[in-house]
Amino acid sequence: MSALVTLLLLGAAIACFIGGWLAPELVALLAAGLLMATGVLTPNEALAGFGSPALITLVGLFVLSNGLLHSGALDRLRELLASPRIRNPSQLMLVFGFVVAPISGFIPNTPIVAILLPVVQGWCQRRGISPSRVLMPLSFATLIGGTITLIGTSTSLLASDLVTRLGYGSFELFSFTAIGIPVWLIGACYLVLAGRCLPDRGDQNDDNLQALSRDGYLTEVVIPQRSPLCEVTLHESRLQRRFDVDVLDVHRDGQRLQPPLAQLRLQASDRLLLRCSRQELLRLQQDRMVDLAGTLLAEELPHIRHAEVLVPAGSLLAGATLRELRFRQRFNATVLAVNRANSTLRDRLGRVVLREGDMLLLQAPLDALRGLQQASDLVVLDQLDDDLPSTHRKGLAISVMLVVLLLAGFKVMPLVAAVLVGVGVLVIGNCLDAGTALRSIRWDLYLLLGGLYSFSVALQKTGLADQAASSLLTLLQHSSAYGALLVIYAITLVATELLSNAAAVALVLPIAAAVATGLGQPPMMFATAVVFAASQSFLSPIGYQTNLMVYAPGRYRFLDFFRFGWPLSLAYTLMVPLLLLWFF
């Protein structure tokens, strides 16, 4: 009965992962709760993952990386990407493959992409190059370098915890390095050679969010008494044709009027949000049609900016509407449009439910946009006056990270201990305050990994992992060790693209270790194959968080990832098992 319940819950969870009906972390938590409620697992068994050394290490790494990135430790890299020396995409691919990739072996890849996205976007604008030609390689570079060390990806840490619980040993900081370095070098060469094959989506199409504010600016006006617009609909007034302005919003008595606006009969004191040039605004005023609203005076215009921001994976804003979030009051910014899956939403924005990967066009004071740069729930994609991170305590942040790596690498203390001590030193040394440290943690990832850990325990406890391994052994009994590794790698790769990297590790690793035991092969070799397959997601934008982060800014289509990523995935599928056999 326990096995049947586990299978049913597993099937329901997989359906939710693929369908995207619930946030992945909620699916994992609900599954853990149901496994306890049905008696399959005890509370201690189901919740053991939340206190595991791997997850505590991951929490600390997010804090360390935040201190490192926002103290200016990557200033030189940002300056290199923005320098005139990088003149074409091929040179940029070299930087991605041979500089950014190895850095991601020591810093979680999500914050690296978040901090470099605005720099690369700015480079594209200055060079007149489509972002679609360079942003996908940025994400891929962080993936190919993430397996150089244990701390490069969350999947590696989860796998280390699982193999320890299964009794096969544990992964150390540099356990993957001998295989990770060839994987990195081959991937870097692929980015340089194949980068020119990426599509050119341009940045001039009508769906581009910045097209809303191009050739003009947005301003708020009020309709005065005796205006020719009073008691006339927008359609009848021909306002947009006669004056070449776009009416984006109408407010009356403090309430935003819902679209469609064309048949709306205007009244005195209505407030309109317009996109227009200065000349057109002057014409409107001369004809006594509108007055400048008191909330946006002429002297304030230089301080009002437009910026594109991204809702990253793990943002607490995802799943809520702009109205529920009280977005304007919370961030002092107005959302003018939402770009999703290459389409632009402009109507009924208050009711739009935000999703991970959405790109928003904001109008806000410059100070408000600078404040968003320090938030973790939105990523500002525009460079604001070439702002660079503060170099305050940069030396301390770099020194702490190096000491943590040395202590763990030479086994002076466990990795989790070194990371936690490092976090304490950063906070005590005023490199980060406690609030910033807490905000830098990806709680969604913590909850997802902790919840999925319970599935791995249930598969092992109910014997389902052994049964699945027996079925695989029947198919692989006449196969070589290379053939068995190839099959495990391919299964994990497919599971990663359909579910998530964490789910693939939690579900496949116990089965892979049992298959290895049945074949008389080292279980750690098969576990390592699972780690590499789950960490190399190149076939879809939803397979990994960084792919989703570049999806909307790069204006990619879903199949663009498959077209560019399948040669690399195939090469790794054939090569990684060979490297594992050589190493083990």
C-alpha positions as CSV (number, residue, x, y, z in Angstrom):
1,M,0.0,0.0,0.0
2,S,2.9,2.4,0.8
3,A,4.4,1.7,-2.6
4,L,1.1,2.3,-4.3
5,V,0.5,5.6,-2.5
6,T,4.1,6.7,-3.3
7,L,3.5,5.9,-7.0
8,L,0.3,7.8,-7.1
9,L,1.8,10.9,-5.4
10,L,4.8,10.7,-7.7
11,G,2.6,10.6,-10.8
12,A,0.6,13.5,-9.6
13,A,3.8,15.5,-8.7
14,I,5.3,14.8,-12.2
15,A,2.0,15.9,-13.8
16,C,2.1,19.2,-11.8
17,F,5.8,19.7,-12.7
18,I,5.1,19.3,-16.4
19,G,1.8,21.2,-16.4
20,G,3.1,24.0,-14.3
21,W,-0.2,24.4,-12.4
22,L,1.5,25.0,-9.1
23,A,4.9,26.4,-8.2
24,P,7.5,23.5,-8.0
25,E,8.3,24.2,-4.4
26,L,4.6,24.0,-3.4
27,V,4.3,20.7,-5.3
28,A,7.3,19.4,-3.3
29,L,6.0,20.6,0.0
30,L,2.5,19.2,-0.7
31,A,4.0,15.8,-1.6
32,A,6.1,15.7,1.6
33,G,3.0,16.5,3.6
34,L,0.9,13.8,1.9
35,L,3.7,11.2,2.4
36,M,3.5,11.9,6.1
37,A,-0.3,12.1,6.2
38,T,-0.6,8.7,4.6
39,G,1.9,7.1,6.8
40,V,4.5,6.3,4.1
41,L,7.1,8.4,6.0
42,T,7.4,9.5,9.5
43,P,7.8,13.3,10.1
44,N,11.5,12.8,10.8
45,E,12.0,10.9,7.6
46,A,10.0,13.3,5.4
47,L,11.6,16.5,6.9
48,A,15.2,15.3,7.2
49,G,16.1,17.1,4.0
50,F,15.4,20.5,5.4
51,G,18.1,20.2,7.9
52,S,20.6,18.3,5.7
53,P,24.1,19.7,5.4
54,A,23.7,20.1,1.6
55,L,20.8,22.5,2.0
56,I,22.4,24.4,4.8
57,T,25.5,24.7,2.7
58,L,23.4,26.0,-0.2
59,V,21.7,28.6,2.0
60,G,25.2,29.9,3.1
61,L,26.5,29.9,-0.5
62,F,23.8,32.2,-1.6
63,V,24.8,34.7,1.1
64,L,28.5,34.3,0.3
65,S,27.9,34.8,-3.4
66,N,25.7,37.9,-2.8
67,G,28.5,39.4,-0.6
68,L,31.0,38.6,-3.3
69,L,29.0,39.9,-6.3
70,H,27.7,43.1,-4.7
71,S,31.0,44.1,-3.1
72,G,32.4,44.6,-6.6
73,A,34.4,41.4,-6.8
74,L,33.3,41.0,-10.5
75,D,34.0,44.7,-11.4
76,R,36.9,43.6,-13.7
77,L,34.7,41.2,-15.5
78,R,31.9,43.8,-15.9
79,E,34.4,46.3,-17.2
80,L,35.8,43.7,-19.7
81,L,32.3,43.0,-21.0
82,A,31.6,46.7,-21.4
83,S,34.9,47.6,-22.8
84,P,35.5,48.7,-26.5
85,R,37.9,45.6,-26.8
86,I,34.9,43.3,-27.1
87,R,33.7,44.3,-30.6
88,N,31.7,41.3,-31.8
89,P,29.7,38.2,-30.6
90,S,32.7,35.9,-31.2
91,Q,34.9,37.8,-28.8
92,L,32.0,37.8,-26.3
93,M,31.7,34.0,-26.6
94,L,35.4,33.7,-25.7
95,V,34.8,35.7,-22.5
96,F,31.7,33.6,-21.7
97,G,33.4,30.3,-22.3
98,F,36.8,30.9,-20.7
99,V,36.1,33.5,-18.0
100,V,32.4,33.4,-16.9
101,A,32.2,29.6,-17.1
102,P,35.0,28.7,-14.6
103,I,33.7,31.4,-12.2
104,S,30.3,29.7,-12.1
105,G,32.1,26.6,-10.7
106,F,32.6,28.6,-7.4
107,I,29.6,30.9,-7.3
108,P,25.9,29.7,-7.9
109,N,25.1,30.5,-11.5
110,T,21.7,32.3,-10.9
111,P,23.3,35.4,-9.3
112,I,26.0,35.5,-11.9
113,V,23.5,35.7,-14.7
114,A,21.5,38.3,-12.8
115,I,24.4,40.6,-12.3
116,L,25.8,40.2,-15.9
117,L,22.5,40.5,-17.8
118,P,22.3,44.3,-17.7
119,V,26.0,44.6,-18.8
120,V,25.4,42.3,-21.8
121,Q,22.1,44.0,-22.6
122,G,24.0,47.4,-22.6
123,W,26.7,45.9,-24.9
124,C,24.1,44.8,-27.4
125,Q,22.5,48.2,-27.5
126,R,25.8,50.0,-28.0
127,R,26.8,47.6,-30.8
128,G,23.4,47.3,-32.4
129,I,23.4,43.6,-32.0
130,S,20.4,41.5,-31.2
131,P,20.4,40.1,-27.7
132,S,19.3,36.7,-29.1
133,R,22.8,36.2,-30.5
134,V,24.5,36.4,-27.1
135,L,22.2,35.8,-24.1
136,M,21.7,32.0,-24.5
137,P,25.5,31.4,-24.5
138,L,25.6,33.4,-21.2
139,S,23.3,31.0,-19.6
140,F,25.0,27.9,-21.1
141,A,28.4,29.1,-20.0
142,T,27.3,29.1,-16.3
143,L,26.0,25.6,-16.8
144,I,29.1,24.1,-18.4
145,G,31.3,25.6,-15.7
146,G,29.0,24.7,-12.8
147,T,30.2,21.1,-12.5
148,I,33.8,22.0,-12.0
149,T,33.3,21.9,-8.2
150,L,30.7,20.6,-5.8
151,I,29.3,24.1,-5.0
152,G,28.7,25.2,-8.6
153,T,25.1,23.9,-8.7
154,S,22.4,23.0,-6.2
155,T,22.0,19.6,-7.8
156,S,25.6,18.6,-6.9
157,L,24.9,19.4,-3.2
158,L,21.6,17.5,-3.2
159,A,23.3,14.5,-4.8
160,S,26.0,14.6,-2.2
161,D,23.4,14.4,0.6
162,L,21.6,11.5,-1.1
163,V,24.7,9.3,-1.7
164,T,25.7,9.9,1.9
165,R,22.3,8.8,3.2
166,L,22.4,5.7,0.9
167,G,25.7,4.7,2.4
168,Y,27.9,5.1,-0.6
169,G,30.2,7.8,0.7
170,S,30.1,11.5,0.0
171,F,31.2,14.0,-2.6
172,E,34.0,16.4,-1.7
173,L,34.6,19.9,-3.0
174,F,36.7,18.9,-5.9
175,S,35.2,15.4,-6.6
176,F,33.9,16.5,-10.0
177,T,36.9,18.6,-11.1
178,A,38.8,15.9,-13.1
179,I,35.6,15.4,-15.2
180,G,34.3,18.9,-15.0
181,I,37.3,20.5,-16.6
182,P,37.1,18.6,-19.9
183,V,33.3,19.2,-19.9
184,W,33.9,22.9,-19.4
185,L,36.6,23.1,-22.2
186,I,34.5,21.2,-24.7
187,G,31.5,23.4,-23.9
188,A,33.5,26.6,-24.2
189,C,34.8,25.6,-27.6
190,Y,31.3,24.8,-28.7
191,L,30.1,28.3,-27.7
192,V,32.8,29.9,-29.6
193,L,32.4,27.8,-32.8
194,A,28.6,27.5,-32.8
195,G,27.7,30.9,-31.4
196,R,27.3,32.3,-34.9
197,C,24.4,29.9,-35.5
198,L,22.1,31.6,-33.0
199,P,19.0,33.3,-34.5
200,D,18.9,37.1,-34.9
201,R,15.5,38.1,-33.5
202,G,16.4,41.8,-33.7
203,D,15.1,44.5,-31.3
204,Q,13.0,46.5,-33.7
205,N,9.7,44.5,-33.7
206,D,6.5,45.9,-32.2
207,D,6.6,43.6,-29.3
208,N,9.7,45.1,-27.9
209,L,8.8,46.7,-24.6
210,Q,11.1,49.7,-25.2
211,A,9.2,50.5,-28.4
212,L,6.5,52.0,-26.0
213,S,8.9,54.7,-24.9
214,R,11.0,55.2,-28.0
215,D,10.9,58.6,-29.8
216,G,9.4,60.3,-26.8
217,Y,8.6,60.0,-23.2
218,L,5.6,59.2,-21.0
219,T,3.9,61.9,-19.1
220,E,0.7,62.4,-17.1
221,V,-1.8,65.1,-18.1
222,V,-5.1,66.3,-16.9
223,I,-8.1,67.4,-19.0
224,P,-9.1,71.0,-17.9
225,Q,-12.6,72.5,-17.9
226,R,-13.8,73.5,-21.4
227,S,-11.3,71.3,-23.0
228,P,-12.4,70.1,-26.5
229,L,-11.9,66.6,-25.2
230,C,-14.7,66.9,-22.6
231,E,-17.7,64.6,-23.2
232,V,-15.9,63.2,-26.4
233,T,-14.7,59.6,-26.8
234,L,-11.1,59.0,-27.7
235,H,-12.2,57.5,-31.0
236,E,-14.2,60.6,-31.9
237,S,-11.5,63.0,-30.8
238,R,-9.0,61.4,-33.1
239,L,-6.4,62.4,-30.5
240,Q,-4.0,59.6,-31.4
241,R,-4.2,60.3,-35.1
242,R,-4.1,64.1,-35.0
243,F,-1.3,64.4,-32.5
244,D,0.6,61.1,-32.7
245,V,0.2,60.3,-29.1
246,D,-0.7,57.0,-27.4
247,V,-3.1,57.0,-24.4
248,L,-1.9,54.3,-22.2
249,D,-4.0,54.9,-19.1
250,V,-7.0,56.9,-17.9
251,H,-7.7,57.7,-14.2
252,R,-10.9,59.2,-12.9
253,D,-11.6,60.1,-9.3
254,G,-8.5,58.1,-8.2
255,Q,-9.6,55.0,-10.1
256,R,-7.9,53.5,-13.2
257,L,-10.5,53.0,-15.9
258,Q,-10.4,49.6,-17.6
259,P,-9.7,49.1,-21.3
260,P,-10.9,49.3,-24.0
261,L,-10.4,53.0,-23.9
262,A,-11.5,54.0,-27.5
263,Q,-15.2,54.3,-26.6
264,L,-14.6,55.9,-23.2
265,R,-16.2,59.4,-22.9
266,L,-13.7,61.7,-21.4
267,Q,-14.6,64.2,-18.6
268,A,-12.9,67.2,-17.1
269,S,-10.3,66.3,-14.4
270,D,-9.6,62.9,-16.0
271,R,-5.9,62.1,-15.8
272,L,-4.3,60.5,-18.9
273,L,-1.0,58.7,-19.2
274,L,0.4,59.6,-22.6
275,R,3.4,58.6,-24.7
276,C,4.3,61.5,-26.9
277,S,7.2,63.7,-28.0
278,R,7.7,67.1,-26.4
279,Q,6.5,68.9,-29.6
280,E,3.2,67.0,-29.6
281,L,2.7,67.8,-25.9
282,L,3.3,71.5,-26.6
283,R,0.7,71.4,-29.4
284,L,-1.9,69.7,-27.0
285,Q,-1.3,72.5,-24.5
286,Q,-1.5,75.3,-27.0
287,D,-4.9,73.9,-28.2
288,R,-5.9,73.9,-24.5
289,M,-6.7,70.2,-24.7
290,V,-4.6,69.1,-21.7
291,D,-2.6,70.5,-18.8
292,L,0.5,68.9,-17.3
293,A,-0.6,66.9,-14.2
294,G,0.8,68.2,-10.9
295,T,2.4,64.9,-10.2
296,L,4.9,65.2,-13.1
297,L,6.2,68.7,-13.5
298,A,8.6,69.6,-16.3
299,E,11.6,69.9,-14.0
300,E,10.9,66.3,-12.8
301,L,11.0,64.8,-16.3
302,P,14.8,64.2,-16.3
303,H,14.5,62.1,-13.2
304,I,11.8,59.8,-14.7
305,R,13.3,56.7,-16.4
306,H,12.0,53.7,-18.2
307,A,13.6,50.3,-17.6
308,E,13.0,46.7,-18.4
309,V,13.0,44.4,-15.4
310,L,12.8,40.6,-15.2
311,V,10.9,38.4,-12.8
312,P,13.6,35.8,-12.1
313,A,13.2,32.2,-11.0
314,G,12.3,32.1,-7.4
315,S,10.9,35.6,-7.2
316,L,8.3,36.0,-4.5
317,L,6.3,38.2,-6.9
318,A,5.5,35.3,-9.2
319,G,2.0,34.0,-8.8
320,A,0.4,37.3,-7.7
321,T,-1.3,40.1,-9.7
322,L,0.1,43.6,-9.8
323,R,-3.0,44.8,-8.0
324,E,-2.5,42.2,-5.2
325,L,1.1,43.2,-4.8
326,R,0.2,46.9,-4.7
327,F,3.1,47.2,-7.1
328,R,3.0,51.0,-7.7
329,Q,3.0,51.7,-4.0
330,R,5.5,49.0,-3.1
331,F,8.2,49.9,-5.6
332,N,7.2,53.5,-6.5
333,A,7.1,52.4,-10.2
334,T,4.4,52.0,-12.8
335,V,4.2,48.9,-15.0
336,L,3.4,50.0,-18.6
337,A,3.6,46.6,-20.3
338,V,4.4,43.0,-19.6
339,N,6.3,40.9,-22.2
340,R,5.6,37.1,-22.0
341,A,6.5,34.4,-24.6
342,N,7.3,37.1,-27.2
343,S,3.9,38.8,-26.8
344,T,3.2,42.1,-25.1
345,L,0.4,42.6,-22.6
346,R,-0.8,46.2,-22.2
347,D,-4.5,45.9,-21.2
348,R,-5.9,45.0,-17.7
349,L,-2.4,44.9,-16.3
350,G,-3.7,45.0,-12.8
351,R,-5.2,41.6,-13.3
352,V,-2.1,40.0,-14.9
353,V,-0.7,37.2,-12.8
354,L,3.1,37.5,-12.9
355,R,5.1,34.5,-13.9
356,E,8.8,33.6,-13.7
357,G,10.5,34.9,-16.9
358,D,8.1,37.8,-17.4
359,M,9.7,41.0,-18.5
360,L,8.1,44.3,-17.3
361,L,8.5,47.8,-18.7
362,L,8.6,50.2,-15.8
363,Q,8.4,54.0,-15.5
364,A,9.9,55.1,-12.2
365,P,12.2,57.7,-10.7
366,L,15.9,56.9,-11.0
367,D,16.2,56.4,-7.3
368,A,13.4,53.8,-7.3
369,L,15.1,51.9,-10.1
370,R,18.4,52.0,-8.2
371,G,16.6,50.5,-5.2
372,L,15.3,47.7,-7.4
373,Q,18.9,46.8,-8.3
374,Q,19.4,45.7,-4.6
375,A,16.2,43.6,-4.6
376,S,16.2,39.9,-5.3
377,D,12.6,39.7,-6.6
378,L,13.3,41.7,-9.8
379,V,16.4,42.0,-12.0
380,V,16.9,45.4,-13.7
381,L,18.0,44.7,-17.2
382,D,19.1,48.3,-18.0
383,Q,22.3,49.8,-16.9
384,L,21.5,53.0,-14.9
385,D,24.2,55.6,-15.6
386,D,26.8,52.9,-15.8
387,D,26.3,52.1,-12.1
388,L,28.8,49.6,-10.7
389,P,28.6,47.8,-7.4
390,S,30.1,49.4,-4.4
391,T,33.6,48.3,-3.7
392,H,33.0,48.6,0.0
393,R,34.6,45.5,1.7
394,K,35.6,43.9,-1.6
395,G,38.8,42.6,-0.2
396,L,37.0,41.0,2.8
397,A,34.4,39.3,0.6
398,I,37.1,37.8,-1.7
399,S,39.3,36.7,1.2
400,V,36.4,35.0,3.0
401,M,35.5,33.1,-0.2
402,L,39.1,32.0,-0.8
403,V,39.5,30.8,2.9
404,V,36.2,28.9,2.7
405,L,37.4,27.1,-0.4
406,L,40.8,26.3,1.1
407,L,39.4,25.0,4.4
408,A,37.0,22.7,2.6
409,G,39.4,21.7,-0.2
410,F,42.1,20.6,2.2
411,K,39.5,19.1,4.5
412,V,40.5,21.2,7.5
413,M,36.7,21.4,8.3
414,P,33.5,20.2,6.6
415,L,32.2,22.4,3.8
416,V,29.0,23.3,5.6
417,A,31.1,24.5,8.6
418,A,33.4,26.6,6.5
419,V,30.5,28.2,4.7
420,L,28.6,29.1,7.9
421,V,31.7,30.6,9.4
422,G,32.3,32.6,6.2
423,V,28.7,33.9,6.4
424,G,29.2,35.0,10.0
425,V,32.5,36.9,9.1
426,L,30.8,38.7,6.2
427,V,27.9,39.9,8.5
428,I,30.2,40.8,11.4
429,G,32.6,42.6,9.0
430,N,29.7,44.8,7.7
431,C,30.1,43.4,4.1
432,L,26.4,42.5,4.4
433,D,23.8,43.3,6.9
434,A,21.5,40.6,8.3
435,G,18.5,41.7,6.2
436,T,20.4,41.7,3.0
437,A,21.8,38.2,3.8
438,L,18.3,36.8,4.4
439,R,17.0,38.4,1.2
440,S,19.8,36.9,-0.9
441,I,18.7,33.3,-0.1
442,R,16.7,31.4,-2.7
443,W,14.0,30.1,-0.3
444,D,12.0,28.6,-3.2
445,L,15.0,26.4,-4.0
446,Y,15.5,25.5,-0.4
447,L,11.9,24.4,-0.1
448,L,12.0,22.5,-3.4
449,L,15.1,20.5,-2.5
450,G,13.9,19.8,1.0
451,G,10.5,18.6,-0.3
452,L,12.0,16.4,-3.0
453,Y,14.3,14.8,-0.6
454,S,11.2,13.1,0.9
455,F,10.4,11.5,-2.4
456,S,13.9,10.0,-2.6
457,V,13.5,8.6,0.9
458,A,10.0,7.2,0.0
459,L,11.3,5.5,-3.1
460,Q,14.1,3.8,-1.1
461,K,11.9,2.9,1.9
462,T,9.0,1.3,-0.1
463,G,11.4,-0.6,-2.4
464,L,10.3,1.2,-5.5
465,A,13.9,2.2,-6.3
466,D,15.0,-1.4,-6.1
467,Q,12.1,-2.6,-8.3
468,A,12.9,0.1,-10.9
469,A,16.6,-0.9,-10.7
470,S,15.7,-4.5,-11.2
471,S,13.7,-3.7,-14.3
472,L,16.6,-1.7,-15.7
473,L,19.1,-4.4,-14.8
474,T,17.0,-6.9,-16.9
475,L,17.3,-4.6,-19.9
476,L,21.0,-3.8,-19.2
477,Q,22.2,-7.3,-18.2
478,H,24.1,-7.8,-21.4
479,S,25.3,-4.2,-21.7
480,S,28.7,-2.9,-21.0
481,A,29.4,-0.4,-18.2
482,Y,29.5,2.3,-20.8
483,G,26.1,1.3,-22.2
484,A,24.6,1.4,-18.7
485,L,26.0,4.8,-18.0
486,L,24.7,6.1,-21.3
487,V,21.2,4.9,-20.4
488,I,21.3,6.4,-16.9
489,Y,22.6,9.7,-18.4
490,A,19.9,9.9,-21.0
491,I,17.1,9.1,-18.5
492,T,18.3,11.8,-16.2
493,L,18.7,14.3,-19.1
494,V,15.1,13.7,-20.2
495,A,13.8,13.9,-16.6
496,T,15.7,17.2,-16.1
497,E,14.1,18.8,-19.2
498,L,10.5,17.6,-18.3
499,L,10.6,18.2,-14.5
500,S,13.6,20.0,-13.1
501,N,17.2,19.3,-12.3
502,A,16.5,18.8,-8.6
503,A,13.6,16.5,-9.3
504,A,15.7,14.4,-11.7
505,V,18.4,13.9,-9.1
506,A,16.0,13.0,-6.3
507,L,14.2,10.5,-8.4
508,V,16.9,8.9,-10.6
509,L,19.9,8.8,-8.2
510,P,18.6,6.0,-5.9
511,I,17.7,3.9,-8.9
512,A,21.1,4.6,-10.6
513,A,23.0,3.6,-7.5
514,A,21.0,0.4,-7.2
515,V,21.7,-0.4,-10.9
516,A,25.4,0.1,-10.3
517,T,25.4,-2.3,-7.4
518,G,23.6,-4.9,-9.5
519,L,26.1,-4.5,-12.3
520,G,29.1,-4.7,-9.9
521,Q,30.1,-1.1,-10.7
522,P,31.0,1.8,-8.3
523,P,27.7,3.5,-7.3
524,M,29.5,6.8,-7.0
525,M,30.3,6.6,-10.7
526,F,26.6,6.3,-11.6
527,A,25.7,9.0,-9.1
528,T,28.2,11.3,-10.8
529,A,26.6,10.6,-14.2
530,V,23.3,11.7,-12.7
531,V,24.8,14.9,-11.4
532,F,26.3,15.9,-14.7
533,A,23.2,15.0,-16.7
534,A,21.0,17.0,-14.3
535,S,23.3,20.0,-14.4
536,Q,23.6,20.3,-18.2
537,S,20.2,21.5,-19.4
538,F,20.4,22.9,-22.9
539,L,17.2,21.7,-24.6
540,S,14.5,24.0,-23.2
541,P,14.1,27.3,-21.4
542,I,12.3,25.7,-18.5
543,G,14.9,23.0,-17.7
544,Y,17.1,25.4,-15.7
545,Q,16.6,28.8,-13.9
546,T,19.2,30.6,-15.9
547,N,17.7,29.5,-19.2
548,L,14.4,31.0,-18.1
549,M,16.1,34.3,-17.1
550,V,17.4,34.9,-20.6
551,Y,14.3,33.6,-22.5
552,A,12.3,36.9,-22.6
553,P,15.2,39.4,-22.8
554,G,16.7,37.4,-25.7
555,R,13.2,37.2,-27.4
556,Y,13.8,33.5,-28.0
557,R,11.3,31.0,-29.1
558,F,10.9,27.7,-27.2
559,L,12.6,25.6,-29.9
560,D,15.6,27.9,-30.2
561,F,17.1,26.2,-27.1
562,F,16.6,22.8,-28.6
563,R,18.2,23.8,-31.9
564,F,21.2,25.3,-30.3
565,G,21.5,22.9,-27.4
566,W,21.1,19.4,-28.9
567,P,24.6,19.1,-30.3
568,L,26.1,19.9,-26.9
569,S,23.7,17.6,-25.1
570,L,24.5,14.8,-27.5
571,A,28.3,15.3,-27.2
572,Y,28.1,15.2,-23.4
573,T,25.8,12.1,-23.4
574,L,28.5,10.3,-25.4
575,M,31.6,11.8,-23.7
576,V,30.7,12.0,-20.0
577,P,30.3,8.2,-19.6
578,L,33.8,7.7,-21.2
579,L,35.3,10.2,-18.8
580,L,33.6,8.5,-15.8
581,L,35.0,5.1,-16.9
582,W,38.5,6.6,-17.3
583,F,38.3,8.3,-13.9
584,F,36.8,5.5,-11.8
